[in-house]
């Protein structure tokens, strides 16, 4: 017979079990109701079913699974449900799409089947006047204005300054006695390119470091739940944006007041202002502030990711490095003792120094801040690479293959977002009007049948004897495609090629850790805990 104490304990246990079971049943019920809620949104005029998949938990969906699992999230669900599956991320129902034919339908269906749709947090933080958030005729007008910014003539004019920044940053890597975290260093590099080359700013080092930290805060919260509350990711992103806008406003006003001569350096922002004027458009200060931040956004994180991936693959594949260096030697970019650290002959360097001193005296002791040489670079560069041109870069065929393969093997972004403007079919499923669609770049690159042994890093696949991507245009889409293809893709490739040339010709390197890092894919590809490398000069002075 049970004692009173035992009976009480059993009763308490039973009550606890009942509470737990009730809670579990309630959770299961709410999850089922949440799933039913989205099932009811299918287009009843279509006989096709919704794609397979899970909508996760109420409100949050599968967002936390996505953030913590990275690429494994999509791989596991693609294996379970196929190339088209549904999920719920960042507050929105999403259909994830893989495969060249499926992607082709989406990218060529812009403005008819789909329209661009970044996550709500991204749209709020970047602002309504940016290119990524514009649609229809507004998007076309903005791309027309930006066409001049990324024209061949403009890119040619940016290249000397861009190469100066690369030389300067690599000098820091080679002068560092300890290991360099390449991902952090690459973000510093691309931020400086954006600030100095695209925006044409000459800022003190402390100011650059401060603005880079604020921009990093914006980027860290760009993909967050759309909840504007204290301490939320969205609130932090908005705060970072406001600080950046406040800093940009004064700079923009000064730019608009200053009259430039034709022979003066025109940065991307200058080209955008003149292009807008040529098209008869007046841009408000708010539009210009948002565009300035967007220019940094375009040149910063994804290019830093690709730059890190480039260094990682050069570390992993010494045979690729040797082949690329042979090409540099053949094209006259190899080491020559007659060339000084700036990459020109010693005699020419001495003449330039004399010209600079004469210019200094003629200007009353003031240096020309619009010279393409970066006067603030410290420590001094020991690069022997001469100044490049677009024509010279175009002749580096193998290095072009290396860059293409880096972007295939580790594309910086996993895909792009769209919203269905009407219900349409993919792979036998309906894509309901109003749902978000995310086309997968990474999964498509990994599964495309046109790539032989896609799991291997092989730049030769893009060589003249292979060119595997020719057989299917939408099997290789690191920059998207259609009318929404990345407007700055040529600039990104120039940065990567210039970095490849400078690093391979200037540096020696060794991995500072026992093993290569694992790669995290959300929100962009980057090494977990960094990529730590020791750099030194190949030809020290």
Secondary structure as UniProt FT lines:
FT   HELIX           4..39
FT   TURN            40..41
FT   TURN            44..45
FT   TURN            58..60
FT   HELIX           63..69
FT   HELIX           71..81
FT   STRAND          84..89
FT   TURN            90..91
FT   STRAND          92..97
FT   HELIX           100..107
FT   TURN            108..109
FT   TURN            111..113
FT   STRAND          114..116
FT   HELIX           120..126
FT   TURN            128..129
FT   HELIX           131..133
FT   HELIX           136..149
FT   HELIX           152..175
FT   STRAND          180..181
FT   HELIX           182..192
FT   HELIX           193..198
FT   HELIX           205..220
FT   TURN            230..231
FT   HELIX           233..257
FT   TURN            262..263
FT   HELIX           268..278
FT   TURN            279..280
FT   HELIX           285..299
FT   HELIX           301..316
FT   HELIX           318..330
FT   TURN            331..332
FT   TURN            337..338
FT   TURN            341..342
FT   HELIX           346..362
FT   TURN            363..364
FT   TURN            369..370
FT   TURN            375..376
FT   HELIX           390..394
FT   HELIX           397..409
FT   STRAND          415..420
FT   STRAND          424..426
FT   TURN            427..428
FT   STRAND          429..431
FT   TURN            433..434
FT   STRAND          436..440
FT   HELIX           441..447
FT   TURN            449..450
FT   TURN            452..455
FT   HELIX           459..462
FT   TURN            464..466
FT   HELIX           468..471
FT   HELIX           473..475
FT   TURN            478..479
FT   HELIX           482..484
FT   TURN            487..488
FT   HELIX           489..506
FT   STRAND          507..511
FT   STRAND          519..520
FT   STRAND          526..527
FT   TURN            528..529
FT   STRAND          532..537
//
